[in-house]
Amino acid sequence: MLLTDHYFMIALTAGVIPALFWLWFWLREDKENPEPWPLIAISFLAGMAIIPLVVPLQQLAAELYVGENKMLAWVIIEESMKYLVALLIVLWNNAVDEPIDLVMYMIFVALGFAALENTLFIYQQLTGGAYLESFFTGSLRFVGATLLHVLASASVGVCMAFAFYRSNTVRLVYGTVGLCIAIVLHDLFNSFIMIGNPNSILFVFMFVWAGIIVIFLLLEKIKRLGHI
């Protein structure tokens, strides 16, 4: 079993601890009216739980598509599943009582997803004997892919937050627009990563961090919506 595999436990630790750091970091943005810890944990675990659903869907997409179409299909599957599980598990909850909560819970789901995804990447390298590569993979994903998942899912939450005081139907429409934005952002990230040269990788990290700064600015506006 994986839980008795010391390589998997090392990979799980390396995947989860950085995600928990980012979880703590983002919780500071909602410290005026903090969310209940049980619901935060459920959101994080729900993000992890969809990985076993995403993997077979991506394998099916790999059989149907090739090249850029395959990569786009993978992105659509990941972002749609994160959005769907958030809708089913947490976004209907009474604890979601102000606009910023929609963004926070989308981020919590994204961090859970990233934690297990990073775990699997690191585990694959550890079992292949690539110990140094696994360290660099974990480090790069900490500041790259993990924040990309945050940026993409937060985009969905931001769009829904601006429709917080409107009907559920309108909120879902805004969420769908946010999902399209998330897919575009994620696909652009993958496209530049696949180029593989140092300039493109540097650009993509700058792209992600610029997006995170935009999210911070939008969160300040969303907080004012909550006060209104």
N, C-alpha and C positions, 0 to 999 in steps of 0.2 A: 504493500500500500504506500501511497505517496507520503502519508503522514509519518511513516517510519523510515523514509528515505532521507538521509541526512543532507544530501544535495538539495532536495526539494525544500527542506526546512530552512537551509541557508538562503535559497532563492526567495522563499516566502518572506523571510525577515528582510531581505534586501529590497523586496518589492513593496512591502506593507509600510515599513517605517518611514521612508520618504513620503509616501502618500499621507500618512498620519501627520507628518510635519506640515504639509500643504493644507491639510484639514484644519489644523490649529491656526495656521496663517489666515485662512479665509474666514474662520469663525470670528476673528477679531473685527471683521467688517459688519457683523451683526450683533455686537456686544450690548447694544442698548436694550434689545429684546431678544435674548438668546433662545435658541431652539431647544426642545427637550432632547436630552441625550439618547433615550431609547429610539426616537425617530431618526436622529442622525445616524445611529448605528445601523438601523434597518435600511436606510438609504444607501449607506456605504456597502453593506453586505449584499443588497439587491444589485448594486453595480457589479460586484464580484460574481454574483450568481448567474448573470446573463452570459458570461464567457462560455460556459458549456453549450449554450444555445447558439451563440454567434459562430463558434468554430465550425460546426457542421454546415451551417448556412454558407459560410465563406468557402468551405470545401466544395459545396454544390456550385457556387458561383464560379469557382476555378475551373470546373468542368464545362461550364456553359460559355465562359468569356475568356479572352486572352488580353494581354497587354494592358493598356490604359483602361479599357472597359472593365477588366477584372478588378483593377485597383479601385475604380469608381464604385463598382458593385460592393466591394468590401467596405468602403467608407459608408455607403448608404445603409448597409446592414448594421454597422456599429452605431452610427448616430441615431438611426431609427429605433434600435433596441434600447438604447439609453433613454431616449425620450419616452418610449412606450412603457418601460418599467417604472419610470418616474410618475407617469400618469396613473398607472395601475396601483402603485404601492403607496405613494406619499402625497402627490400634489392635491388630492381631494381632501386631505386630512384637515381637521379644524385648527390644528396648530399652524397651518399656513394661513396666517391672518393679516399679513401685510405684503406689499409688492416685493420687497427684497427677499422674502422667504422663497419665492419661486426660483430666484437665481441661486440661492444658497443650496437648496435641495438638488437642483440640477448639478451643481458642482460636487456635492457629496456623492451622488451616483457616479459621476465621471471619475472621481478619485478612487472609488471602489473598483470600477472597471479597470482603470490604469494600474492599480496595485496588483491585480491578478495577471493582467496582460504582461506587465514588467516581470513578474515572478516567472512566468512561462518562458519568456525570452532568456532570462538569466539561467534558469534551470537547464534549458537546452544547451547552452554553452558550457555549463559546469559538467554535465554528463558527457560532453564531447571532449573534456579535458582542456577547454579554452578558459583557464582561470583568469588570466589577465584581461582577456576580452570581456569576460562577464563583469569585471569591475568597471571597465570603461562603458559597457552597455548600461549598467545601472546608473552611472554618473550622468551620462548623456540623456538618458530617459528621464532622469530627475528634473532636468532643466529644459527638456525638449518635448518629448512625446507626452509626458504627464501633463504639462501645462497646455499642450495642444488639445488634449481631451477636455481640460478645464475650460479653455477658450471656446471650444465648439459648443459644449453643453451650456455654458454660461450665456452664449448668444441666444439659445432657445429660451432660457430663463428670463433674460433681459426683455426680449420681445413680449413674452407673456406678462411680465411685470408692468409694462406700459398699458396693458389691457386689463389690469387687475380689477378695476372697478366697473368693468363692463360684463356682459353676459358670458356664460361659459362657452357658448358657440364662438363668440368674437375672440375670446381668449385662446381657443383652440386654433382659430385661423391665424392669429399672431404667432402662436407656437409653431405652426406649420411653416410660416415664413422664416422663423428663427431656425427651424430644422434645415431649411434650404441653405441658409447662410452657413450653418455649421458644416454641412456637406461640402460646400464650396471651399471653406477655410481648410478643412481636413484634406480635401483632395489637392489643394494647392501645396500644402505641407508635404504630402507624399510625392508630388511631382518634382519638387525641388530636391527632396532627399534622394530620389532615384537618380538624379543627375550625378551625384556622388563626388563632385569636385569640392575642394575646400571653400571656394567662394560661394557656391550655392548653399552649402551647409551653414556657413556663417550668416548668409542672408535669411535662411529659414528660421534660425534662432532669433534674429532681430525681428523678423516678421511676427513670431509668436509673442515675444515680449512686448512689441508695440501693440499687439492686440490685447494683451493683458492690461496694459496701461489704459487703453480705451475702455475696457470693462470697468476698471476702477473709477474712471470719470463718469461713466454711465450709472454706476452704483450710487455715487453721490447724488445724482439727479433722482434716482429711484428712492433713495432715503427721504428726499424732500416730498415725493409723492405720498409716502407713508405718513409723514407728519400732517400733510394737508388732509 
